[in-house]
């Protein structure tokens, strides 16, 4: 019985190490949190999350978001999404802009209700992806479209397309003079 118990303990430790490795190798920020009063208690966060907070991963464990420097309005925003996920009993996705002293980032987040703690408080998982480069590309495309629209509105232009049989097809005529 003692040997079986010891083998079981070793198996659990191995599986825990594997999960830790998976959790910390992700390019996404991930973690498990608990809602407490008007704050968010960080129970477990991966390395990528701790880098955003500029805190050692172990020092984030069991820390309130407010003690990690998160502003009240951000805590309330995240709490709303967590509560929505619990109410709907399904993951909730959202995007937001995160500002730091000298830079700002765009993040896409997904939060999910995962159960109740021993204290009967709601537990949630989160995963966050940095979409800053996507948002920059989006803005570049929008700017190009706006410029193209201005050019089209102010120049006499005819647009033709070539179809599969090498014939030109009239698309549009802007009759500006």
Beta strands, then each sheet from edge to edge (+ up, - down):
strand 1: 29-36
strand 2: 39-45
strand 3: 63-64
strand 4: 92-99
strand 5: 104-116
strand 6: 122-130
strand 7: 157-162
strand 8: 168-174
sheet 1: 3+ 2- 1+ 6- 5+ 4-
sheet 2: 7+ 8-
end
